[in-house]
Amino acid sequence: MKNLYITGNAGCGKTAIALGIALKLKEEGVKTTYFKPVGSRPKSARGRDNDALLMQKILHMKAGVEHIAPFTAGTSYLSGLTNPEKAMASIMAAYRAISAEADLIIIDGATFPHVGAAYGLDVLTLTTQFNASILNVIEVENDLSVDEAILFNNCCNACGLVISGHIFNNVPRQLLAKTEGVFKPILESRGCTTLGIIPMRPEIASPTVAEYYEALGGELLTGDDKLDKLVEEIVVGAMTMESALRYMRRSANKAVIMGGDRADMALATLETSTSALILTGGLYPDVKVISRAAEKGVPIILVHYDTYTTIERLTEISRRISPGDAAGINIAKENIEHHCDWRSIIESLNEK
């Protein structure tokens, strides 16, 4: 049994990479399945891990979601975990059941590599348990993203783990040349193999309004049939009207966060390319704002948080591919085919 453990930080696109690799390997005749030992517990999906639900349907897995993602860890998971040995035992039992379905298991990492470390459920420890190779996904924000990847690579080597390589995912257009000409050579000079550089594509990288609404809760005032709109940028409307208009016109497909009492700003924003208005402080907007938003097909989400808290809640939201998202599924596979050295990934597993 071969195991590929895909890890990275929240929002880097681990699951899209896992999906693309699984579909490509199945196309190549490799009997492939999916496992997520430490999942997350979303508000929707009845508390079940969304990634496990996706992969169960796309890969036509026989196993139930409770076996595909046998353990969930939120920000307060230690309060309810009284028997860590039982948690590990349930993960290993689920792994054995999943492994009967295929010759290769793609193991999807938790939201961050360190999640579960208090009870030996982190990526490094579980990689040893599964005798897996590691594929690290890098979301490029700045030069420090490369430092983090090198340190992680060194930790894997120090633990005697096999790391197949790294994939730069969802790389913004303005960083593509630097990633190819600076980041990749530096990684390789430090003994880190780069297996792919995937350019950002908004249709798979940008969250939808629905995902923002799920994270924020609140009240949906308009646009319940427009929640599939993509959000490519978040703008805070805390500026003068003149400055705001110049900036708003330059930003496309944006979500704008502002107080509900800024009717003038809201109306001006609605005349530009806007995917959603997020009104903070629990302040209901002027009826003219609601009416205009309905005409423009722009969802308005009213929340009771202040602006700072609202932004904080949105920082870790990333695009999720749904089972019915045929375009997103095809892009995930195309990214692996056209931008990654998937043959080397297979070869690294054969060498394990």
DRENDO-1510 file (C-alpha; in Angstrom, 1 decimal, always signed):
<recs>
REC; n; res; u; v; w
REC; 1; MET; +0.0; +0.0; +0.0 .
REC; 2; LYS; +1.4; +3.4; -1.0 .
REC; 3; ASN; +0.5; +6.6; +0.9 .
REC; 4; LEU; +0.9; +10.2; -0.2 .
REC; 5; TYR; +0.3; +12.7; +2.6 .
REC; 6; ILE; -0.6; +16.2; +1.3 .
REC; 7; THR; -0.1; +18.9; +3.8 .
REC; 8; GLY; +0.0; +22.7; +4.0 .
REC; 9; ASN; -1.6; +25.7; +5.8 .
REC; 10; ALA; -5.3; +26.6; +5.7 .
REC; 11; GLY; -6.3; +28.1; +2.4 .
REC; 12; CYS; -3.4; +26.7; +0.4 .
REC; 13; GLY; -5.7; +24.4; -1.7 .
REC; 14; LYS; -4.6; +21.0; -0.3 .
REC; 15; THR; -7.9; +19.4; -1.2 .
REC; 16; ALA; -7.9; +20.7; -4.8 .
REC; 17; ILE; -4.4; +19.3; -5.2 .
REC; 18; ALA; -5.5; +16.0; -3.7 .
REC; 19; LEU; -8.5; +15.9; -6.0 .
REC; 20; GLY; -6.5; +16.7; -9.1 .
REC; 21; ILE; -3.8; +14.0; -8.3 .
REC; 22; ALA; -6.5; +11.4; -7.5 .
REC; 23; LEU; -8.3; +12.0; -10.8 .
REC; 24; LYS; -5.1; +12.0; -12.8 .
REC; 25; LEU; -3.8; +8.8; -11.2 .
REC; 26; LYS; -7.1; +7.1; -11.7 .
REC; 27; GLU; -6.9; +8.1; -15.4 .
REC; 28; GLU; -3.5; +6.4; -15.5 .
REC; 29; GLY; -5.0; +3.2; -14.1 .
REC; 30; VAL; -3.8; +3.6; -10.5 .
REC; 31; LYS; -6.5; +2.4; -8.1 .
REC; 32; THR; -6.7; +5.5; -5.8 .
REC; 33; THR; -8.7; +6.5; -2.8 .
REC; 34; TYR; -8.8; +9.3; -0.2 .
REC; 35; PHE; -8.4; +9.6; +3.6 .
REC; 36; LYS; -8.5; +12.6; +6.0 .
REC; 37; PRO; -7.5; +11.4; +9.5 .
REC; 38; VAL; -7.9; +14.8; +11.1 .
REC; 39; GLY; -10.8; +16.8; +9.6 .
REC; 40; SER; -12.6; +20.0; +10.5 .
REC; 41; ARG; -16.2; +20.4; +11.6 .
REC; 42; PRO; -18.1; +23.0; +9.6 .
REC; 43; LYS; -21.3; +24.6; +10.6 .
REC; 44; SER; -23.1; +23.1; +7.6 .
REC; 45; ALA; -22.9; +19.5; +6.3 .
REC; 46; ARG; -24.3; +18.3; +9.6 .
REC; 47; GLY; -20.9; +18.6; +11.2 .
REC; 48; ARG; -19.2; +16.3; +8.7 .
REC; 49; ASP; -16.0; +17.3; +6.9 .
REC; 50; ASN; -16.8; +18.9; +3.6 .
REC; 51; ASP; -13.6; +17.6; +1.9 .
REC; 52; ALA; -14.5; +14.0; +2.9 .
REC; 53; LEU; -18.0; +14.5; +1.4 .
REC; 54; LEU; -16.6; +15.8; -1.8 .
REC; 55; MET; -14.1; +13.0; -2.3 .
REC; 56; GLN; -16.5; +10.3; -1.3 .
REC; 57; LYS; -18.8; +11.4; -4.2 .
REC; 58; ILE; -16.2; +12.2; -6.8 .
REC; 59; LEU; -14.1; +9.1; -6.3 .
REC; 60; HIS; -17.3; +6.9; -5.7 .
REC; 61; MET; -16.0; +5.6; -2.4 .
REC; 62; LYS; -17.9; +2.9; -0.6 .
REC; 63; ALA; -16.7; +4.1; +2.8 .
REC; 64; GLY; -18.9; +6.4; +4.9 .
REC; 65; VAL; -17.8; +10.0; +5.6 .
REC; 66; GLU; -17.3; +9.0; +9.3 .
REC; 67; HIS; -14.5; +6.6; +8.1 .
REC; 68; ILE; -13.0; +8.9; +5.5 .
REC; 69; ALA; -12.6; +11.6; +8.2 .
REC; 70; PRO; -12.7; +9.7; +11.5 .
REC; 71; PHE; -11.6; +12.5; +13.8 .
REC; 72; THR; -12.3; +16.2; +13.8 .
REC; 73; ALA; -10.2; +18.9; +15.6 .
REC; 74; GLY; -11.5; +22.5; +16.1 .
REC; 75; THR; -10.0; +25.3; +18.0 .
REC; 76; SER; -11.2; +23.8; +21.4 .
REC; 77; TYR; -10.8; +20.1; +20.6 .
REC; 78; LEU; -8.7; +19.5; +23.7 .
REC; 79; SER; -11.6; +20.2; +26.1 .
REC; 80; GLY; -13.5; +17.2; +24.9 .
REC; 81; LEU; -10.7; +14.8; +24.1 .
REC; 82; THR; -10.3; +12.7; +27.2 .
REC; 83; ASN; -8.8; +9.6; +25.6 .
REC; 84; PRO; -6.2; +10.4; +22.9 .
REC; 85; GLU; -5.3; +6.7; +22.5 .
REC; 86; LYS; -8.8; +6.0; +21.5 .
REC; 87; ALA; -8.7; +8.8; +18.9 .
REC; 88; MET; -5.5; +7.3; +17.4 .
REC; 89; ALA; -7.1; +3.8; +17.4 .
REC; 90; SER; -10.2; +5.0; +15.6 .
REC; 91; ILE; -8.0; +6.8; +13.0 .
REC; 92; MET; -5.9; +3.6; +12.4 .
REC; 93; ALA; -9.0; +1.4; +12.2 .
REC; 94; ALA; -10.6; +3.7; +9.6 .
REC; 95; TYR; -7.3; +3.8; +7.7 .
REC; 96; ARG; -7.2; +0.0; +7.5 .
REC; 97; ALA; -10.8; -0.1; +6.2 .
REC; 98; ILE; -10.1; +2.6; +3.6 .
REC; 99; SER; -6.9; +0.9; +2.4 .
REC; 100; ALA; -8.9; -2.1; +1.3 .
REC; 101; GLU; -10.4; +0.0; -1.5 .
REC; 102; ALA; -7.2; +0.9; -3.4 .
REC; 103; ASP; -3.5; +0.5; -4.1 .
REC; 104; LEU; -2.8; +4.2; -3.3 .
REC; 105; ILE; -4.2; +6.4; -0.6 .
REC; 106; ILE; -4.1; +10.1; -0.8 .
REC; 107; ILE; -4.1; +11.4; +2.7 .
REC; 108; ASP; -5.3; +15.0; +3.2 .
REC; 109; GLY; -3.7; +17.0; +6.0 .
REC; 110; ALA; -5.6; +19.0; +8.7 .
REC; 111; THR; -6.0; +22.8; +8.5 .
REC; 112; PHE; -2.4; +23.2; +9.6 .
REC; 113; PRO; +0.5; +20.6; +9.9 .
REC; 114; HIS; +0.6; +21.1; +13.7 .
REC; 115; VAL; -3.0; +20.5; +14.4 .
REC; 116; GLY; -3.4; +17.6; +16.8 .
REC; 117; ALA; +0.2; +17.7; +18.0 .
REC; 118; ALA; -0.9; +17.7; +21.7 .
REC; 119; TYR; -2.0; +14.1; +21.2 .
REC; 120; GLY; +0.3; +12.8; +18.5 .
REC; 121; LEU; -2.2; +13.5; +15.7 .
REC; 122; ASP; +0.0; +16.0; +13.8 .
REC; 123; VAL; +1.2; +15.5; +10.2 .
REC; 124; LEU; +4.7; +14.4; +11.2 .
REC; 125; THR; +3.5; +11.8; +13.7 .
REC; 126; LEU; +0.7; +10.4; +11.4 .
REC; 127; THR; +3.1; +10.3; +8.4 .
REC; 128; THR; +5.2; +7.9; +10.4 .
REC; 129; GLN; +2.1; +5.8; +11.4 .
REC; 130; PHE; +1.1; +5.5; +7.7 .
REC; 131; ASN; +4.6; +5.1; +6.3 .
REC; 132; ALA; +3.7; +7.9; +3.8 .
REC; 133; SER; +5.5; +10.3; +1.6 .
REC; 134; ILE; +4.8; +14.0; +2.1 .
REC; 135; LEU; +3.8; +16.5; -0.5 .
REC; 136; ASN; +3.8; +20.0; +0.8 .
REC; 137; VAL; +1.5; +22.7; -0.7 .
REC; 138; ILE; +2.8; +26.3; -0.5 .
REC; 139; GLU; +0.5; +29.4; -0.6 .
REC; 140; VAL; +2.9; +32.2; -1.6 .
REC; 141; GLU; +2.3; +35.4; +0.3 .
REC; 142; ASN; +5.8; +36.7; +0.5 .
REC; 143; ASP; +9.4; +35.6; +1.0 .
REC; 144; LEU; +8.6; +34.2; +4.4 .
REC; 145; SER; +6.4; +31.5; +2.8 .
REC; 146; VAL; +9.7; +30.1; +1.3 .
REC; 147; ASP; +11.4; +30.2; +4.7 .
REC; 148; GLU; +8.4; +28.2; +6.2 .
REC; 149; ALA; +8.6; +25.6; +3.5 .
REC; 150; ILE; +12.4; +25.1; +4.0 .
REC; 151; LEU; +11.9; +24.8; +7.7 .
REC; 152; PHE; +9.2; +22.2; +7.2 .
REC; 153; ASN; +11.3; +20.3; +4.8 .
REC; 154; ASN; +14.2; +20.3; +7.3 .
REC; 155; CYS; +11.8; +19.0; +10.0 .
REC; 156; CYS; +10.7; +16.2; +7.8 .
REC; 157; ASN; +14.3; +15.2; +7.0 .
REC; 158; ALA; +15.3; +15.4; +10.7 .
REC; 159; CYS; +12.4; +13.0; +11.5 .
REC; 160; GLY; +13.5; +10.6; +8.9 .
REC; 161; LEU; +10.4; +11.2; +6.7 .
REC; 162; VAL; +10.3; +11.0; +2.9 .
REC; 163; ILE; +9.2; +14.3; +1.4 .
REC; 164; SER; +8.3; +14.0; -2.3 .
REC; 165; GLY; +8.4; +17.7; -2.9 .
REC; 166; HIS; +6.6; +21.0; -2.8 .
REC; 167; ILE; +3.9; +22.6; -5.0 .
REC; 168; PHE; +3.4; +26.3; -5.2 .
REC; 169; ASN; -0.4; +26.7; -5.5 .
REC; 170; ASN; -2.7; +29.6; -6.5 .
REC; 171; VAL; +0.3; +31.8; -7.3 .
REC; 172; PRO; -0.9; +35.4; -8.0 .
REC; 173; ARG; +0.1; +36.7; -11.5 .
REC; 174; GLN; +2.4; +39.3; -10.0 .
REC; 175; LEU; +4.4; +36.6; -8.2 .
REC; 176; LEU; +4.7; +34.0; -10.9 .
REC; 177; ALA; +8.0; +35.3; -12.3 .
REC; 178; LYS; +9.5; +35.6; -8.8 .
REC; 179; THR; +8.3; +32.1; -7.9 .
REC; 180; GLU; +9.9; +30.6; -10.9 .
REC; 181; GLY; +13.1; +32.7; -10.9 .
REC; 182; VAL; +13.8; +33.3; -7.2 .
REC; 183; PHE; +11.7; +31.1; -4.9 .
REC; 184; LYS; +12.2; +27.8; -6.8 .
REC; 185; PRO; +16.0; +28.0; -7.1 .
REC; 186; ILE; +16.3; +29.0; -3.4 .
REC; 187; LEU; +14.2; +26.0; -2.4 .
REC; 188; GLU; +16.2; +23.6; -4.5 .
REC; 189; SER; +19.5; +25.0; -3.2 .
REC; 190; ARG; +18.3; +24.0; +0.3 .
REC; 191; GLY; +17.5; +20.5; -0.8 .
REC; 192; CYS; +13.7; +21.0; -1.5 .
REC; 193; THR; +12.2; +19.7; -4.7 .
REC; 194; THR; +9.6; +21.8; -6.5 .
REC; 195; LEU; +7.1; +19.6; -8.2 .
REC; 196; GLY; +4.8; +22.3; -9.5 .
REC; 197; ILE; +3.9; +26.0; -9.8 .
REC; 198; ILE; +0.2; +26.5; -10.3 .
REC; 199; PRO; -1.0; +30.0; -11.3 .
REC; 200; MET; -4.0; +31.4; -9.5 .
REC; 201; ARG; -7.4; +30.9; -11.3 .
REC; 202; PRO; -10.2; +32.9; -9.7 .
REC; 203; GLU; -12.8; +30.3; -10.6 .
REC; 204; ILE; -11.1; +27.7; -8.4 .
REC; 205; ALA; -9.2; +29.9; -5.9 .
REC; 206; SER; -11.7; +32.6; -5.0 .
REC; 207; PRO; -14.3; +31.8; -2.3 .
REC; 208; THR; -18.0; +32.3; -3.1 .
REC; 209; VAL; -20.4; +34.6; -1.3 .
REC; 210; ALA; -22.0; +31.5; +0.2 .
REC; 211; GLU; -18.7; +30.6; +1.9 .
REC; 212; TYR; -18.5; +34.1; +3.4 .
REC; 213; TYR; -22.1; +33.8; +4.6 .
REC; 214; GLU; -21.5; +30.4; +6.1 .
REC; 215; ALA; -18.4; +31.8; +8.0 .
REC; 216; LEU; -20.1; +35.0; +9.2 .
REC; 217; GLY; -23.7; +33.9; +9.8 .
REC; 218; GLY; -25.9; +37.0; +10.3 .
REC; 219; GLU; -28.9; +37.9; +8.2 .
REC; 220; LEU; -29.1; +37.7; +4.4 .
REC; 221; LEU; -31.1; +40.8; +3.3 .
REC; 222; THR; -30.9; +40.3; -0.5 .
REC; 223; GLY; -29.4; +38.0; -3.1 .
REC; 224; ASP; -30.2; +34.6; -1.8 .
REC; 225; ASP; -30.1; +33.3; -5.4 .
REC; 226; LYS; -26.7; +35.0; -6.1 .
REC; 227; LEU; -24.6; +33.3; -3.4 .
REC; 228; ASP; -22.5; +31.5; -6.0 .
REC; 229; LYS; -20.8; +34.7; -7.0 .
REC; 230; LEU; -17.0; +34.7; -6.6 .
REC; 231; VAL; -15.2; +37.1; -4.3 .
REC; 232; GLU; -11.7; +38.0; -5.6 .
REC; 233; GLU; -11.0; +40.8; -3.2 .
REC; 234; ILE; -12.1; +42.1; +0.2 .
REC; 235; VAL; -12.4; +45.9; +0.6 .
REC; 236; VAL; -13.0; +47.8; +3.8 .
REC; 237; GLY; -15.2; +50.9; +3.2 .
REC; 238; ALA; -13.6; +53.0; +5.9 .
REC; 239; MET; -12.4; +55.9; +3.7 .
REC; 240; THR; -13.7; +59.1; +2.3 .
REC; 241; MET; -16.3; +59.0; -0.5 .
REC; 242; GLU; -13.8; +60.4; -3.0 .
REC; 243; SER; -11.1; +57.9; -2.2 .
REC; 244; ALA; -13.5; +55.1; -2.0 .
REC; 245; LEU; -14.9; +55.7; -5.5 .
REC; 246; ARG; -11.5; +55.7; -7.1 .
REC; 247; TYR; -10.6; +52.4; -5.4 .
REC; 248; MET; -13.9; +50.7; -5.9 .
REC; 249; ARG; -13.8; +51.3; -9.6 .
REC; 250; ARG; -10.4; +49.5; -9.8 .
REC; 251; SER; -11.5; +46.4; -7.9 .
REC; 252; ALA; -13.6; +43.8; -9.5 .
REC; 253; ASN; -15.8; +41.0; -8.0 .
REC; 254; LYS; -15.2; +42.3; -4.5 .
REC; 255; ALA; -16.8; +42.0; -1.1 .
REC; 256; VAL; -17.1; +45.3; +0.6 .
REC; 257; ILE; -17.2; +45.6; +4.4 .
REC; 258; MET; -18.8; +48.7; +5.9 .
REC; 259; GLY; -21.1; +49.9; +8.6 .
REC; 260; GLY; -24.8; +49.7; +7.9 .
REC; 261; ASP; -25.2; +53.4; +8.4 .
REC; 262; ARG; -23.0; +54.3; +5.4 .
REC; 263; ALA; -25.9; +54.5; +2.9 .
REC; 264; ASP; -24.0; +56.9; +0.5 .
REC; 265; MET; -21.0; +54.6; +0.4 .
REC; 266; ALA; -23.1; +51.5; -0.1 .
REC; 267; LEU; -25.0; +53.1; -3.0 .
REC; 268; ALA; -21.8; +54.2; -4.6 .
REC; 269; THR; -20.3; +50.7; -4.2 .
REC; 270; LEU; -23.3; +49.1; -5.8 .
REC; 271; GLU; -22.5; +51.0; -9.0 .
REC; 272; THR; -19.2; +49.2; -9.3 .
REC; 273; SER; -18.3; +45.5; -9.8 .
REC; 274; THR; -19.4; +44.1; -6.4 .
REC; 275; SER; -20.1; +40.5; -5.4 .
REC; 276; ALA; -21.4; +41.3; -1.9 .
REC; 277; LEU; -21.9; +43.9; +0.7 .
REC; 278; ILE; -21.1; +42.9; +4.3 .
REC; 279; LEU; -22.6; +45.4; +6.8 .
REC; 280; THR; -21.2; +45.4; +10.3 .
REC; 281; GLY; -22.4; +46.5; +13.7 .
REC; 282; GLY; -26.0; +45.1; +13.3 .
REC; 283; LEU; -27.1; +48.4; +11.7 .
REC; 284; TYR; -29.8; +47.9; +9.1 .
REC; 285; PRO; -29.2; +49.9; +5.9 .
REC; 286; ASP; -31.4; +52.5; +4.3 .
REC; 287; VAL; -34.2; +50.9; +2.3 .
REC; 288; LYS; -32.7; +52.5; -0.8 .
REC; 289; VAL; -29.6; +50.4; -0.4 .
REC; 290; ILE; -31.6; +47.2; -0.1 .
REC; 291; SER; -33.7; +48.1; -3.1 .
REC; 292; ARG; -30.7; +48.9; -5.3 .
REC; 293; ALA; -28.8; +45.8; -4.2 .
REC; 294; ALA; -31.8; +43.7; -5.2 .
REC; 295; GLU; -31.9; +45.4; -8.6 .
REC; 296; LYS; -28.2; +44.7; -9.1 .
REC; 297; GLY; -28.3; +41.2; -7.8 .
REC; 298; VAL; -25.8; +41.9; -5.0 .
REC; 299; PRO; -26.2; +39.9; -1.8 .
REC; 300; ILE; -26.2; +42.0; +1.5 .
REC; 301; ILE; -25.0; +40.2; +4.6 .
REC; 302; LEU; -25.8; +41.9; +7.9 .
REC; 303; VAL; -23.7; +40.9; +10.8 .
REC; 304; HIS; -23.5; +42.1; +14.5 .
REC; 305; TYR; -19.7; +42.0; +14.7 .
REC; 306; ASP; -17.6; +45.0; +14.4 .
REC; 307; THR; -15.4; +45.5; +11.3 .
REC; 308; TYR; -12.2; +44.1; +12.9 .
REC; 309; THR; -13.9; +40.9; +14.1 .
REC; 310; THR; -15.6; +40.5; +10.7 .
REC; 311; ILE; -12.3; +40.7; +8.9 .
REC; 312; GLU; -10.7; +38.3; +11.3 .
REC; 313; ARG; -13.4; +35.7; +10.7 .
REC; 314; LEU; -12.9; +36.0; +6.9 .
REC; 315; THR; -9.1; +35.6; +6.9 .
REC; 316; GLU; -9.0; +31.8; +6.7 .
REC; 317; ILE; -11.9; +31.3; +4.2 .
REC; 318; SER; -10.9; +29.6; +1.0 .
REC; 319; ARG; -12.6; +28.3; -2.1 .
REC; 320; ARG; -14.2; +24.8; -1.7 .
REC; 321; ILE; -15.0; +22.7; -4.7 .
REC; 322; SER; -18.4; +21.1; -4.4 .
REC; 323; PRO; -19.4; +17.7; -6.0 .
REC; 324; GLY; -21.6; +19.5; -8.6 .
REC; 325; ASP; -18.8; +22.0; -9.6 .
REC; 326; ALA; -17.8; +20.4; -12.9 .
REC; 327; ALA; -15.7; +23.4; -13.9 .
REC; 328; GLY; -13.8; +23.4; -10.6 .
REC; 329; ILE; -13.2; +19.6; -10.7 .
REC; 330; ASN; -11.9; +19.8; -14.3 .
REC; 331; ILE; -9.6; +22.7; -13.4 .
REC; 332; ALA; -8.2; +20.8; -10.4 .
REC; 333; LYS; -7.2; +17.9; -12.7 .
REC; 334; GLU; -5.9; +20.3; -15.4 .
REC; 335; ASN; -3.6; +22.0; -12.9 .
REC; 336; ILE; -2.0; +18.7; -12.1 .
REC; 337; GLU; -1.6; +17.8; -15.7 .
REC; 338; HIS; -0.3; +21.1; -17.0 .
REC; 339; HIS; +1.6; +22.7; -14.1 .
REC; 340; CYS; +2.9; +19.8; -12.0 .
REC; 341; ASP; +5.4; +17.0; -12.5 .
REC; 342; TRP; +2.9; +14.3; -11.5 .
REC; 343; ARG; +5.1; +11.5; -13.0 .
REC; 344; SER; +7.8; +12.4; -10.4 .
REC; 345; ILE; +5.1; +12.1; -7.7 .
REC; 346; ILE; +4.3; +8.6; -8.8 .
REC; 347; GLU; +8.0; +7.7; -9.0 .
REC; 348; SER; +8.7; +9.0; -5.5 .
REC; 349; LEU; +6.0; +6.7; -4.2 .
REC; 350; ASN; +7.5; +3.7; -6.1 .
REC; 351; GLU; +10.8; +4.4; -4.5 .
REC; 352; LYS; +9.3; +4.4; -0.9 .
</recs>
